[in-house]
Amino acid sequence: MGNLIKFIRKIFKKNYSAKQTPDIDEISGEFEPAYVETKLRRQYLQTMVDSLPISVQSKLVIMKNLQLEQLCVDKKFYDVVFEMEIDLNASSGEMYRKRRAIIEGTWQPPDTMPNYKVPDPLEPNAAAHFRETLAKFKSVPPQTKGIPDFWITVFRNTCIAEMVQEQDVPALRFLVDISIHYGKKKPSFMLKFHFAKNHFFKDSALTKTYFLKTGIDNRDPFSFEGPQITHCRGCEINWEPTMNLTTEVCEKKQRHRGDGDKRIIYETYLSDSFFNFFNPPLMKMHKDDDSEKHKILRADFKIAQYLRTRIIPKAVLYFTGDIVEANFVRDEDDTTDEDSDDEDENDYYEEYDFSDPTDESSVEPSM
């Protein structure tokens, strides 16, 4: 199985690196379109269809018309599924309320027996090693209110781990809940991060709203695969003085050009931080755009869906290790190619008006 996975990865890497294709004059009728760059592949296949007899082309037109009719059926299916997700989120409100109360210590539930199969004990040597490694948890008082470091531990068992920097940890210890809220006016969902009172920022909650396209685009109907995130909107964080985790102030010595005296100036730089999640690029997603900013947005959208569909509903299982996903371990054969060429920022995206998609009142709270 391991060799098969490596083989599949190499195949997809080969497909992904299709930009290194031969020149057009090297493409013959026997050439495999899968290894041709996307736009050129589309032109190649369209030219192939144009080269077929009219009778065959007519059959393909009928098949595409049938496919378009099927897309309308698919849209109804996805609309129903999305409505069910909203209903499910509302029905889960009681579970989310109790979970938050347990985490932040406002409810002390009675002791109870598990209704599930308890995991088998660890191998003795491993168990002894882990207990020694985790000795600090023995210092947690027996009557501790709530569950310390709940969301930090959840994040460290998921892809979110890569987003959390060392300086973020003290602030994220104040995170007590993440809730999902769905839009009433337009298809959208909001992720709301609830924090206990802390010395990092004045806000009790930080939000990130994602807007969805649920219709079929008449200009490109066959690209429809269900509701898709088109853009998102973060929130402003009201940092306490000197506590902004997304910036770093550095001292820099500078010599005065006139008298030659040295002076110290302070420059502010953006730094990596989990809290950059709430300040996404303001742009609208475009299909087949491979610019760096769009790659960031695509990754952001995947994280949002991951939070909405897996981490938030099943957080306790990530904390306890009942869910451990293996795809966060880097394969030693994996390599990352980074483009160093800088492009004009205006080439990355089309500015989008975020003033009207929905207002805060149009987002229905889940609890």
Helices and strands as residue ranges (DSSP letters): H 2-16, G 24-26, G 33-35, H 38-50, H 54-91, H 93-104, H 124-133, G 135-139, H 150-156, G 159-163, G 166-168, H 169-172, E 175-183, E 188-195, E 205-213, G 221-223, E 228-233, E 247-255, E 262-270, G 274-278, H 292-306, I 307-311, H 315-320, G 326-328, G 345-347, G 360-362, E 363-364
